[in-house]
Amino acid sequence: MSQKAILAVIAIALIGILGLLIYENTKKTPAEKMADSIGEAMEDVGEAVQGEAKKLQNNE
């Protein structure tokens, strides 16, 4: 194999490894997905409570 061919194989392998690492790091586990869902639900409840509290303050 010539040096250019070896360098091309190494470059392709490095790009593949980098792509695999990026894919693995962006993938969420089921526990992380559940935690995100719970966090979003808590935010929604908090916003609803704040909205109702503002309504009560305006009615006084």
C-alpha positions in Angstrom: 0.0 0.0 0.0 1.2 3.5 -0.7 1.4 6.1 1.9 -1.6 8.0 0.5 -3.7 4.9 0.7 -2.7 4.2 4.3 -3.4 7.9 5.3 -6.8 7.7 3.6 -7.7 4.5 5.5 -6.6 6.1 8.8 -8.6 9.3 8.0 -11.7 7.3 7.3 -11.3 5.3 10.4 -10.9 8.4 12.5 -14.0 10.0 11.0 -15.9 6.9 11.7 -14.8 6.8 15.3 -15.6 10.4 15.7 -19.1 9.9 14.3 -19.7 7.0 16.6 -18.6 9.0 19.6 -20.9 11.9 18.7 -23.8 9.5 18.1 -23.3 7.8 21.5 -23.0 11.0 23.4 -26.2 12.5 22.0 -28.3 9.4 22.6 -30.4 9.6 25.8 -31.0 6.6 28.1 -34.6 5.8 29.1 -33.9 7.1 32.6 -32.7 10.4 31.1 -35.8 10.6 28.9 -38.0 9.9 32.0 -36.2 12.6 34.0 -36.7 15.1 31.2 -40.4 14.3 31.1 -40.8 14.7 34.8 -38.9 18.0 34.8 -41.1 19.3 32.0 -44.3 18.3 33.9 -43.1 20.0 37.0 -42.4 23.2 35.0 -45.9 23.0 33.6 -47.4 22.6 37.0 -45.4 25.5 38.4 -46.5 27.7 35.6 -50.1 26.8 36.1 -49.9 27.5 39.8 -48.3 30.9 39.1 -51.0 31.7 36.7 -53.7 30.9 39.2 -52.0 32.9 41.9 -51.8 35.9 39.6 -55.5 35.6 38.9 -56.3 35.5 42.6 -54.2 38.6 43.2 -55.9 40.5 40.4 -59.4 39.6 41.9 -58.6 41.1 45.3 
